[in-house]
Amino acid sequence: MPLRITSLFLSNGLCCIQNPLSSNLGIRNLLSKTKLTDEQKEYLKHLNTASNELDEVIAKINKALDNEGKFIRKTLEKLKEGE
């Protein structure tokens, strides 16, 4: 049960992170198509790096949650077979 609660918490939390990240990525793409000063380009470069790293973390968490879900299903199947 604690694993399931943790999964639900992380899944809900990820949704709260993914929506603002999507907006961030959209704005980043729009900015990259405009004329920017060298200083602004440097800020955009940092924004790109941070966004990409955050996207990778979210993907890893999603993968872990998917794997945990598979583990729970297999465990339940084994328990059913033992009945």
mmCIF file of the C-alpha atoms, coordinates in Angstrom:
data_MODEL
# 
_entry.id   MODEL 
# 
loop_
_atom_site.group_PDB 
_atom_site.id 
_atom_site.type_symbol 
_atom_site.label_atom_id 
_atom_site.label_alt_id 
_atom_site.label_comp_id 
_atom_site.label_asym_id 
_atom_site.label_entity_id 
_atom_site.label_seq_id 
_atom_site.pdbx_PDB_ins_code 
_atom_site.Cartn_x 
_atom_site.Cartn_y 
_atom_site.Cartn_z 
_atom_site.occupancy 
_atom_site.B_iso_or_equiv 
_atom_site.pdbx_formal_charge 
_atom_site.auth_seq_id 
_atom_site.auth_comp_id 
_atom_site.auth_asym_id 
_atom_site.auth_atom_id 
_atom_site.pdbx_PDB_model_num 
ATOM 1  C CA . MET A 1 1  ? 0.000  0.000   0.000   1.00 0.00 ? 1  MET A CA 1 
ATOM 2  C CA . PRO A 1 2  ? 2.767  2.561   0.761   1.00 0.00 ? 2  PRO A CA 1 
ATOM 3  C CA . LEU A 1 3  ? 4.196  2.031   -2.744  1.00 0.00 ? 3  LEU A CA 1 
ATOM 4  C CA . ARG A 1 4  ? 0.793  2.727   -4.289  1.00 0.00 ? 4  ARG A CA 1 
ATOM 5  C CA . ILE A 1 5  ? 0.348  5.898   -2.242  1.00 0.00 ? 5  ILE A CA 1 
ATOM 6  C CA . THR A 1 6  ? 3.825  7.049   -3.246  1.00 0.00 ? 6  THR A CA 1 
ATOM 7  C CA . SER A 1 7  ? 3.022  6.355   -6.897  1.00 0.00 ? 7  SER A CA 1 
ATOM 8  C CA . LEU A 1 8  ? -0.202 8.344   -6.738  1.00 0.00 ? 8  LEU A CA 1 
ATOM 9  C CA . PHE A 1 9  ? 1.554  11.235  -5.027  1.00 0.00 ? 9  PHE A CA 1 
ATOM 10 C CA . LEU A 1 10 ? 4.337  11.298  -7.620  1.00 0.00 ? 10 LEU A CA 1 
ATOM 11 C CA . SER A 1 11 ? 1.912  10.962  -10.526 1.00 0.00 ? 11 SER A CA 1 
ATOM 12 C CA . ASN A 1 12 ? -0.166 13.894  -9.303  1.00 0.00 ? 12 ASN A CA 1 
ATOM 13 C CA . GLY A 1 13 ? 2.943  15.929  -8.565  1.00 0.00 ? 13 GLY A CA 1 
ATOM 14 C CA . LEU A 1 14 ? 4.324  15.270  -12.026 1.00 0.00 ? 14 LEU A CA 1 
ATOM 15 C CA . CYS A 1 15 ? 1.158  16.614  -13.633 1.00 0.00 ? 15 CYS A CA 1 
ATOM 16 C CA . CYS A 1 16 ? 1.606  19.796  -11.633 1.00 0.00 ? 16 CYS A CA 1 
ATOM 17 C CA . ILE A 1 17 ? 5.172  20.081  -12.914 1.00 0.00 ? 17 ILE A CA 1 
ATOM 18 C CA . GLN A 1 18 ? 4.599  19.031  -16.520 1.00 0.00 ? 18 GLN A CA 1 
ATOM 19 C CA . ASN A 1 19 ? 2.019  21.705  -17.326 1.00 0.00 ? 19 ASN A CA 1 
ATOM 20 C CA . PRO A 1 20 ? 4.208  24.677  -16.329 1.00 0.00 ? 20 PRO A CA 1 
ATOM 21 C CA . LEU A 1 21 ? 7.189  23.001  -17.977 1.00 0.00 ? 21 LEU A CA 1 
ATOM 22 C CA . SER A 1 22 ? 5.248  22.722  -21.236 1.00 0.00 ? 22 SER A CA 1 
ATOM 23 C CA . SER A 1 23 ? 4.466  26.440  -21.049 1.00 0.00 ? 23 SER A CA 1 
ATOM 24 C CA . ASN A 1 24 ? 8.096  27.151  -20.299 1.00 0.00 ? 24 ASN A CA 1 
ATOM 25 C CA . LEU A 1 25 ? 9.203  25.129  -23.335 1.00 0.00 ? 25 LEU A CA 1 
ATOM 26 C CA . GLY A 1 26 ? 6.704  26.936  -25.565 1.00 0.00 ? 26 GLY A CA 1 
ATOM 27 C CA . ILE A 1 27 ? 7.886  30.361  -24.458 1.00 0.00 ? 27 ILE A CA 1 
ATOM 28 C CA . ARG A 1 28 ? 11.484 29.227  -24.840 1.00 0.00 ? 28 ARG A CA 1 
ATOM 29 C CA . ASN A 1 29 ? 10.790 28.215  -28.438 1.00 0.00 ? 29 ASN A CA 1 
ATOM 30 C CA . LEU A 1 30 ? 9.114  31.543  -29.183 1.00 0.00 ? 30 LEU A CA 1 
ATOM 31 C CA . LEU A 1 31 ? 12.017 33.471  -27.667 1.00 0.00 ? 31 LEU A CA 1 
ATOM 32 C CA . SER A 1 32 ? 14.539 31.552  -29.726 1.00 0.00 ? 32 SER A CA 1 
ATOM 33 C CA . LYS A 1 33 ? 12.839 32.876  -32.900 1.00 0.00 ? 33 LYS A CA 1 
ATOM 34 C CA . THR A 1 34 ? 13.200 36.535  -31.922 1.00 0.00 ? 34 THR A CA 1 
ATOM 35 C CA . LYS A 1 35 ? 16.126 38.925  -32.086 1.00 0.00 ? 35 LYS A CA 1 
ATOM 36 C CA . LEU A 1 36 ? 17.991 38.727  -28.799 1.00 0.00 ? 36 LEU A CA 1 
ATOM 37 C CA . THR A 1 37 ? 20.966 40.536  -27.343 1.00 0.00 ? 37 THR A CA 1 
ATOM 38 C CA . ASP A 1 38 ? 24.008 38.468  -26.415 1.00 0.00 ? 38 ASP A CA 1 
ATOM 39 C CA . GLU A 1 39 ? 23.009 38.683  -22.766 1.00 0.00 ? 39 GLU A CA 1 
ATOM 40 C CA . GLN A 1 40 ? 19.483 37.470  -23.542 1.00 0.00 ? 40 GLN A CA 1 
ATOM 41 C CA . LYS A 1 41 ? 20.894 34.623  -25.625 1.00 0.00 ? 41 LYS A CA 1 
ATOM 42 C CA . GLU A 1 42 ? 22.966 33.578  -22.635 1.00 0.00 ? 42 GLU A CA 1 
ATOM 43 C CA . TYR A 1 43 ? 19.860 33.589  -20.409 1.00 0.00 ? 43 TYR A CA 1 
ATOM 44 C CA . LEU A 1 44 ? 18.004 31.532  -23.006 1.00 0.00 ? 44 LEU A CA 1 
ATOM 45 C CA . LYS A 1 45 ? 20.903 29.063  -23.091 1.00 0.00 ? 45 LYS A CA 1 
ATOM 46 C CA . HIS A 1 46 ? 20.597 28.580  -19.305 1.00 0.00 ? 46 HIS A CA 1 
ATOM 47 C CA . LEU A 1 47 ? 16.831 28.267  -19.615 1.00 0.00 ? 47 LEU A CA 1 
ATOM 48 C CA . ASN A 1 48 ? 17.280 25.573  -22.284 1.00 0.00 ? 48 ASN A CA 1 
ATOM 49 C CA . THR A 1 49 ? 19.695 23.620  -20.096 1.00 0.00 ? 49 THR A CA 1 
ATOM 50 C CA . ALA A 1 50 ? 17.458 23.802  -17.025 1.00 0.00 ? 50 ALA A CA 1 
ATOM 51 C CA . SER A 1 51 ? 14.342 22.857  -19.010 1.00 0.00 ? 51 SER A CA 1 
ATOM 52 C CA . ASN A 1 52 ? 16.049 19.887  -20.645 1.00 0.00 ? 52 ASN A CA 1 
ATOM 53 C CA . GLU A 1 53 ? 17.383 18.619  -17.316 1.00 0.00 ? 53 GLU A CA 1 
ATOM 54 C CA . LEU A 1 54 ? 13.966 18.928  -15.685 1.00 0.00 ? 54 LEU A CA 1 
ATOM 55 C CA . ASP A 1 55 ? 12.375 17.133  -18.628 1.00 0.00 ? 55 ASP A CA 1 
ATOM 56 C CA . GLU A 1 56 ? 14.875 14.267  -18.196 1.00 0.00 ? 56 GLU A CA 1 
ATOM 57 C CA . VAL A 1 57 ? 14.086 13.988  -14.475 1.00 0.00 ? 57 VAL A CA 1 
ATOM 58 C CA . ILE A 1 58 ? 10.360 13.825  -15.208 1.00 0.00 ? 58 ILE A CA 1 
ATOM 59 C CA . ALA A 1 59 ? 10.925 11.138  -17.841 1.00 0.00 ? 59 ALA A CA 1 
ATOM 60 C CA . LYS A 1 60 ? 12.954 9.062   -15.361 1.00 0.00 ? 60 LYS A CA 1 
ATOM 61 C CA . ILE A 1 61 ? 10.267 9.375   -12.689 1.00 0.00 ? 61 ILE A CA 1 
ATOM 62 C CA . ASN A 1 62 ? 7.561  8.416   -15.197 1.00 0.00 ? 62 ASN A CA 1 
ATOM 63 C CA . LYS A 1 63 ? 9.587  5.355   -16.190 1.00 0.00 ? 63 LYS A CA 1 
ATOM 64 C CA . ALA A 1 64 ? 10.081 4.377   -12.553 1.00 0.00 ? 64 ALA A CA 1 
ATOM 65 C CA . LEU A 1 65 ? 6.355  4.747   -11.885 1.00 0.00 ? 65 LEU A CA 1 
ATOM 66 C CA . ASP A 1 66 ? 5.574  2.597   -14.907 1.00 0.00 ? 66 ASP A CA 1 
ATOM 67 C CA . ASN A 1 67 ? 8.013  -0.071  -13.706 1.00 0.00 ? 67 ASN A CA 1 
ATOM 68 C CA . GLU A 1 68 ? 6.540  0.059   -10.199 1.00 0.00 ? 68 GLU A CA 1 
ATOM 69 C CA . GLY A 1 69 ? 3.065  -0.396  -11.662 1.00 0.00 ? 69 GLY A CA 1 
ATOM 70 C CA . LYS A 1 70 ? 4.266  -3.479  -13.530 1.00 0.00 ? 70 LYS A CA 1 
ATOM 71 C CA . PHE A 1 71 ? 5.802  -4.804  -10.297 1.00 0.00 ? 71 PHE A CA 1 
ATOM 72 C CA . ILE A 1 72 ? 2.509  -4.321  -8.422  1.00 0.00 ? 72 ILE A CA 1 
ATOM 73 C CA . ARG A 1 73 ? 0.530  -6.084  -11.181 1.00 0.00 ? 73 ARG A CA 1 
ATOM 74 C CA . LYS A 1 74 ? 2.937  -9.051  -11.187 1.00 0.00 ? 74 LYS A CA 1 
ATOM 75 C CA . THR A 1 75 ? 2.788  -9.280  -7.398  1.00 0.00 ? 75 THR A CA 1 
ATOM 76 C CA . LEU A 1 76 ? -1.023 -9.263  -7.440  1.00 0.00 ? 76 LEU A CA 1 
ATOM 77 C CA . GLU A 1 77 ? -1.045 -11.962 -10.126 1.00 0.00 ? 77 GLU A CA 1 
ATOM 78 C CA . LYS A 1 78 ? 1.252  -14.134 -8.009  1.00 0.00 ? 78 LYS A CA 1 
ATOM 79 C CA . LEU A 1 79 ? -0.969 -13.622 -4.981  1.00 0.00 ? 79 LEU A CA 1 
ATOM 80 C CA . LYS A 1 80 ? -4.037 -14.616 -7.003  1.00 0.00 ? 80 LYS A CA 1 
ATOM 81 C CA . GLU A 1 81 ? -2.282 -17.772 -8.235  1.00 0.00 ? 81 GLU A CA 1 
ATOM 82 C CA . GLY A 1 82 ? -1.519 -18.715 -4.638  1.00 0.00 ? 82 GLY A CA 1 
ATOM 83 C CA . GLU A 1 83 ? -5.186 -18.538 -3.602  1.00 0.00 ? 83 GLU A CA 1 
# 
